[in-house]
Amino acid sequence: MSVPGAWHWRLSLHVVRASDGTPVVGAFVLCDLGGEQRIGDESGDGLIMEGASNATIVPVYISALRSRHANSGTSIQAALTPAAPVTELRLALPDTQPSQVRVVDQQGAPIEGAWIEMEGRRHGFGTDWASWKEGSHSDASGFASFLDVDGQLVDGVSAVHERYYGADVTAPACHEVGSASGLTIVLEKAALARGVVHDQAGRPVAGAIFEVQCQISLDGFPAQTTVRCTESSAADGSFEIPVRALAGETVKITVTAPGFQPSSMGPMKMPPSLELKGVEIHLIPGAYLRGVITDRHGTRLNGKLMISPAVPGGGAAGREIPVDLSGEFFADSLEPGQVYQIDAWLRRVPPGEGSLTPVDLGTRKPETNTLRLSIDFPE
């Protein structure tokens, strides 16, 4: 049957997870709207379909798959009529079991805290492809779980951990993650540097932070890597840190600690044992800048400072130092005798709110006493 004149209809469709109602991004939707075939992909914002008809009813048959390569999905039926030409539908897909990847060392022991990343492609509208990437940390059993990636095309899986050399696994073309669940990645333990951090008097320095710079060969070409370690020196000053270098490659270790100047050791050549032993690093006390900043009326200012070595032409790397609500700041581990450029972004206290005003505080040398900086600050 038909009705006089065409009437316009509008269908809004959302593909969601059955468990929590959140969008299933990348779900593949097939629609039969009164004999007219339409396809689309859930973007996270839903799909809008519109049209016109002379029929008294437009039957709607919709199927949704988690991806274009999934094996099963969910269907729904509805109808559009001149009396109800606008309809919103929610199609719930059942949750799937997570795909799991395991990371182990060369002895088969699980590695906890490795970062596992999958990347691949999914169909967009028409013949377009959209890339996707999912990441997860491995648990105490070495497993990393990935939700909503079954059926997607995977180009590769990678695993990294600061104490191991990273690994990449390239998936075959059109490989489905769901069928690859259970993949195990073996990581090779990284080289190590062991030693102790002392001050000039031979006392241990706890809490020192390490940065490791390596000169390596990458695909036959020289390259440099720099890694800031998460480990710090222990109460007795001892440390054991990973080093991403092979035998014969050179390593430089830079150490920083509160109250001391940065100190470096190296370059050192990595031995065949892949272990640098007995590394001793002695730290020299650093100078500091401590102060209070107010305007000419004595009102304290807060915000932040950027302190950088004053060098001809500028451009030296700086450190950001907070200025608290009392107008006080403290910057340690500075080099004695070095002149520092101080730039500030400040505001009045109270209220301690609103935009920050840039101020050039000029140059200063580290001092052992407290600076009281009274500056001209715009009203």
C-alpha positions in Angstrom: 0.0 0.0 0.0 1.0 3.6 -0.4 0.0 7.0 1.0 -0.6 10.2 -1.0 2.8 12.1 -1.3 6.1 11.0 0.1 6.8 11.3 3.8 10.3 11.6 5.4 11.7 9.3 7.9 14.7 9.4 10.2 16.4 6.5 12.0 19.0 7.0 14.8 21.0 3.9 15.7 23.5 3.3 18.5 25.5 0.1 18.9 26.4 -0.4 22.5 27.8 -3.0 24.9 25.2 -5.1 26.6 27.0 -4.8 30.0 27.3 -1.1 30.4 25.6 0.6 27.4 28.8 2.3 26.1 29.4 2.6 22.3 31.1 -0.2 20.5 33.4 1.9 18.3 34.1 0.2 15.0 31.0 -2.0 15.0 29.8 -2.9 11.5 26.1 -2.3 10.8 24.0 -3.7 7.9 20.6 -2.2 7.4 17.6 -3.2 5.3 15.2 -0.3 5.1 12.2 -1.3 3.1 14.4 -3.2 0.6 17.1 -0.5 0.5 20.4 -1.8 1.7 22.7 0.5 3.7 25.9 -0.2 5.6 27.9 1.8 8.1 30.3 1.8 11.1 29.6 2.9 14.7 31.8 5.9 15.3 30.9 6.3 18.9 28.3 9.0 18.1 25.8 6.6 16.5 24.5 6.4 12.9 21.9 8.6 11.4 19.9 7.4 8.4 17.2 9.4 6.6 15.0 8.9 3.5 11.6 9.3 1.9 8.9 6.8 1.2 5.3 6.6 -0.3 4.7 3.3 1.5 2.4 3.1 4.6 5.3 1.3 6.5 9.0 0.9 6.1 10.2 -2.3 7.7 13.6 -2.1 9.3 16.0 -5.0 9.7 19.4 -4.3 11.3 22.3 -6.5 12.1 25.5 -5.4 13.9 28.9 -7.2 14.1 31.7 -6.1 16.5 33.8 -5.6 13.3 33.5 -6.4 9.6 35.5 -9.6 10.2 33.6 -10.8 13.3 31.8 -14.2 13.0 28.6 -13.3 14.9 26.6 -10.4 16.0 23.1 -9.2 17.0 20.0 -8.3 15.0 16.9 -6.2 15.6 13.6 -5.4 13.8 11.5 -2.3 13.8 9.2 -0.3 11.6 8.8 3.3 10.5 5.4 4.8 9.6 4.0 8.2 8.7 2.6 8.4 12.3 6.0 7.6 13.8 8.6 8.7 11.2 11.4 9.2 13.7 12.9 6.3 15.7 15.9 5.9 17.8 17.2 2.3 18.3 19.9 0.8 20.6 21.3 -2.5 19.5 23.2 -4.2 22.3 26.2 -6.5 21.5 27.1 -9.2 24.0 30.4 -8.8 25.7 33.3 -10.9 24.5 36.1 -12.6 26.3 39.2 -10.5 26.3 42.1 -11.4 24.1 45.2 -12.0 26.1 48.9 -11.7 25.3 51.6 -13.1 27.7 55.1 -11.7 28.2 57.9 -13.9 29.7 61.7 -13.8 30.0 64.1 -16.3 28.3 63.6 -18.7 31.1 59.8 -18.6 30.7 59.2 -16.6 33.9 56.3 -14.1 33.7 57.3 -10.4 33.4 55.1 -8.0 35.3 54.6 -4.4 34.2 55.6 -4.7 30.6 53.7 -2.4 28.2 52.0 -4.4 25.5 50.6 -2.6 22.5 48.5 -3.9 19.6 48.0 -1.8 16.4 46.1 -2.5 13.3 43.3 -1.4 11.0 39.5 -1.5 10.8 37.2 -0.6 7.9 35.8 2.9 7.9 33.0 4.0 5.6 33.1 2.6 2.1 36.6 1.2 1.3 38.5 3.5 3.7 40.6 2.1 6.5 41.0 3.5 10.0 44.0 2.7 12.2 43.6 1.6 15.8 45.9 1.1 18.7 45.3 -0.5 22.1 47.7 -0.8 25.1 47.8 -2.6 28.4 50.3 -3.5 31.2 51.0 -7.1 32.0 50.0 -8.4 35.4 51.9 -10.5 37.9 51.3 -13.6 35.7 52.7 -11.8 32.6 49.2 -11.5 31.0 47.9 -8.3 29.3 44.2 -8.3 28.4 42.5 -6.5 25.5 38.8 -5.8 25.2 36.9 -5.2 22.0 39.7 -6.0 19.6 38.4 -9.4 18.5 37.9 -9.5 14.7 40.1 -6.5 14.0 43.0 -6.6 11.6 46.3 -6.6 13.5 49.5 -5.3 11.9 51.7 -6.0 14.9 52.1 -6.5 18.6 55.0 -4.9 20.6 56.2 -5.4 24.2 58.6 -3.1 26.2 59.9 -3.1 29.7 62.7 -0.9 31.1 64.7 -4.0 32.3 64.4 -5.9 29.0 65.0 -5.3 25.4 61.8 -4.6 23.5 60.2 -7.0 21.0 57.9 -6.6 18.0 55.7 -9.3 16.5 54.4 -8.6 13.0 51.1 -10.3 12.4 50.2 -11.8 9.0 48.0 -9.7 6.8 44.3 -9.8 7.8 45.2 -11.6 11.1 42.3 -11.6 13.6 43.3 -10.9 17.2 40.6 -13.2 18.6 42.2 -16.2 16.9 45.6 -15.0 18.1 44.7 -14.8 21.7 47.3 -16.7 23.7 50.3 -15.1 21.9 53.5 -15.3 24.0 56.3 -12.7 23.6 59.7 -13.5 24.9 61.9 -10.6 26.1 65.7 -10.6 26.5 67.0 -9.2 29.8 68.7 -5.9 29.3 72.3 -5.2 30.4 72.9 -3.8 33.9 75.0 -1.2 35.7 75.7 -1.7 39.4 77.5 0.7 41.7 77.2 3.2 44.5 76.6 7.0 44.8 78.7 8.9 47.4 79.2 12.6 48.4 82.7 14.1 48.6 83.1 12.8 52.2 82.3 9.2 51.1 78.8 9.2 52.7 76.1 7.4 50.7 73.6 9.4 48.8 70.1 8.0 48.8 67.3 8.9 46.3 69.7 9.7 43.4 68.1 9.6 39.9 69.8 8.1 36.9 69.8 9.0 33.2 71.5 6.5 30.9 72.8 7.5 27.5 73.9 4.8 25.1 75.7 5.0 21.7 74.4 2.1 19.8 74.1 0.6 16.3 70.7 0.7 14.8 70.3 -1.2 11.5 74.0 -0.6 10.8 73.9 3.1 11.6 75.1 4.9 14.7 72.3 6.1 17.0 71.9 7.4 20.5 69.3 6.5 23.2 68.6 8.3 26.4 66.5 6.7 29.2 65.6 8.1 32.5 65.4 5.3 35.0 62.6 4.9 37.5 64.9 3.3 40.1 66.8 5.5 42.5 69.8 4.8 44.8 69.1 2.9 48.0 69.7 4.1 51.6 73.3 2.8 51.4 73.8 4.6 48.0 73.8 1.4 46.0 72.0 1.1 42.7 71.3 -1.4 39.9 69.8 0.0 36.7 69.0 -1.4 33.3 71.2 -0.3 30.4 70.0 -0.7 26.8 73.4 -1.5 25.2 75.1 -4.5 23.7 78.6 -5.6 24.2 81.1 -3.1 22.9 78.6 -0.2 22.8 79.3 2.9 25.0 77.3 4.0 28.0 77.2 7.3 29.9 75.4 7.6 33.3 74.3 11.0 34.6 73.2 11.2 38.2 71.1 13.9 39.9 70.1 14.2 43.6 68.6 17.0 45.7 71.3 19.3 47.1 73.9 18.2 44.6 75.2 19.2 41.2 74.5 16.7 38.4 77.5 14.3 37.8 78.3 12.0 34.9 80.3 8.8 34.6 81.5 7.7 31.2 81.7 6.9 28.4 82.1 3.3 29.5 82.3 0.3 27.1 79.8 -2.5 27.8 81.7 -5.7 28.5 80.7 -9.1 27.0 79.1 -10.0 30.3 76.6 -7.2 29.7 77.2 -6.0 33.3 79.0 -2.8 34.4 80.2 -3.5 37.9 81.6 -1.3 40.6 80.5 2.0 39.1 81.3 4.7 41.7 79.8 8.2 41.3 80.8 11.1 43.6 78.5 14.0 43.9 79.5 17.6 44.7 77.1 19.8 46.8 75.1 22.2 44.6 74.3 25.8 45.3 70.7 27.0 45.6 68.4 29.9 45.2 65.8 30.5 47.9 63.6 33.5 48.1 60.3 35.4 48.7 58.7 37.5 45.9 56.4 40.5 46.7 55.2 43.6 44.9 56.3 47.1 46.1 53.5 47.2 48.6 54.6 43.9 50.3 51.9 41.8 48.8 53.2 38.3 48.2 53.0 36.9 44.6 52.7 33.3 43.5 53.1 31.4 40.3 56.2 29.9 38.8 59.8 30.7 37.8 61.9 29.4 34.9 65.6 29.3 36.0 68.1 28.7 33.2 71.9 29.2 32.9 72.7 32.7 31.4 74.7 31.9 28.3 75.5 34.1 25.3 72.6 34.0 22.9 70.3 32.3 25.4 68.6 29.0 24.6 70.0 27.0 27.6 67.5 24.5 29.0 65.8 25.7 32.1 64.0 24.3 35.2 60.5 25.3 36.2 60.2 26.2 40.0 56.9 26.8 41.7 56.3 29.9 43.8 53.8 29.0 46.5 51.0 31.0 48.1 53.5 32.4 50.6 55.5 33.9 47.7 58.4 31.5 48.5 60.5 29.5 46.1 63.4 27.1 46.3 65.7 25.8 43.6 68.5 23.5 44.5 71.2 21.5 42.7 72.5 24.6 41.0 76.1 25.1 39.9 78.2 27.4 42.2 79.3 30.6 40.4 77.0 30.1 37.5 74.8 33.1 36.6 71.2 32.2 36.1 68.5 34.0 34.1 65.2 34.0 36.0 61.9 34.5 34.2 58.6 34.5 36.2 54.9 34.2 35.7 53.2 35.6 38.7 49.9 36.9 40.3 48.9 38.4 43.6 48.0 36.5 46.8 45.2 36.7 47.8 43.2 35.6 45.8 45.8 33.5 44.0 43.5 33.2 41.1 43.4 34.6 37.6 45.9 34.8 34.8 49.7 34.9 35.3 51.7 38.0 34.3 55.1 37.4 32.8 58.0 39.2 34.6 61.7 39.3 33.8 63.6 39.1 37.1 67.0 39.4 35.4 70.1 37.3 36.3 71.3 36.0 39.7 74.0 33.9 41.2 73.1 31.2 43.7 73.4 32.5 47.2 73.3 30.9 50.7 70.9 33.5 52.1 67.3 34.1 51.4 66.5 36.6 48.6 63.7 39.1 49.1 62.6 40.2 45.7 60.4 43.3 45.7 59.3 44.0 42.1 57.2 46.4 40.2 54.0 44.5 39.5 51.1 45.9 37.4 48.0 46.9 39.5 
